[in-house]
Amino acid sequence: DQVSLLLNIVGVSCKRHGMLRNARLEQITKALDCGELESGSGLNQEMGLPRPGDTRWGSHYKTICNIIAMYPSIHEVLVNLGDDPSHKADWTKIHFMVGALESFEFVVAAHLMFLILGYTNELSECLQRREQDILNAISLVNVAKNRMQQLRTNGWEQFLERVTLFCNKHGVQIPVMEDNYVPYVKSARYARNQTNDDHFRREIYIGVIDQISQELDYRFDEINMELLSCMSAFNPSNSFASFDAQKLLRLAEFYPNDIKGHDLMKLELQLDNYIDDVRQNDSFKGLVNLVDLSVKLVQTNRHTLYDMVYLLLKLVLLLPVATASVERVFSAMASVKTKKRNKLGDALLDDCLVTFIERDIFFDVDENDIIKTFMSIRNRRPDK
């Protein structure tokens, strides 16, 4: 919430963007003069505060990185805005943001977001790629789970040391961990009787890591991991080195409505012929992903020869597409469900979402056809 408020304050006008750019330039110049930074090609590039997307956690990671890197410049701009009478209308938000930025709680939260989003960034990028590398995705899921467990068990001391160095460098007051916790901009009446160590280490640090670990276990449970592992047996790279007929048969069992019992026997025999055929055929050499494999099967007319294998391959290709479609729906809802449409019923909202998401199809529909279809639904009085 504070990051969103910060972006609204700084990004409200080009003038404030310019103030941030000038403050950043001044900070870099001082650091270069003091020898704290080195100059060279590709170093000390211009940075901004990009607004993160709702369904792209990689964009949140970039925003947090820039906030931490530009912390003194951001603080300087906010202080200048808070002293400028021409910005008096925004003083309430600006003064609150200055206080939040100078608080130990903000620094802890920012560094914790940076830490968690950084360790899961490769996994997020891998899952968002159009042509997903399933083997690497499985590996990155396990890496993320193990990293969260290591952070929970042995990471607090190193994390606190990093936060302490940052606070000392930028003049942020560090509370004594054995003292009672005093909430920032909250009434002490509703604060629990706990020490700073209880709040920052147990409630925030360990609490957030536990939530991330639970979410990873929920989204990538044993069944989902087995499904991904079975999907990887279709990988055509390195001359189908990952091929495993038993895994593909197990994968077919996840789709009982599409591949029934007697089809499994047919699929087992087809898989043996299929792998011998594609490994000997020069047309299938050099393939690196499932999309290329499916295209090559159609081009060589082998999708009809190995119809059960091709059916299973289509089901595998549909899984990431269906997941991405759900994510796009949530992104589209932010554009469709505006304040003026906040009281729309579910049925009408669904219709608006369908026409917005599938607008490429609806652009090709003739308006006269829509009018005729609407008029044919029920009898209406003709216009006089």
Salt bridges, closest charged atoms under 4 A:
GLU26 OE2 - LYS30 NZ 3.60
GLU46 OE2 - ARG21 NE 2.74
ASP84 OD2 - HIS87 NE2 3.64
ASP90 OD2 - ARG16 NH2 3.05
GLU102 OE2 - HIS75 NE2 2.68
GLU105 OE2 - HIS199 NE2 3.09
ASP197 OD2 - ARG201 NH2 3.04
ASP198 OD1 - ARG202 NH1 3.02
GLU203 OE1 - ARG192 NH2 2.66
GLU203 OE1 - HIS199 ND1 3.65
ASP210 OD1 - ARG152 NE 2.62
GLU215 OE2 - ARG219 NE 2.78
ASP217 OD1 - LYS145 NZ 3.64
GLU226 OE2 - ARG250 NE 2.73
GLU253 OE1 - ARG250 NH1 2.83
ASP263 OD1 - HIS262 NE2 3.32
ASP277 OD2 - ARG302 NE 2.80
ASP282 OD1 - LYS285 NZ 3.13
ASP307 OD2 - LYS266 NZ 3.27
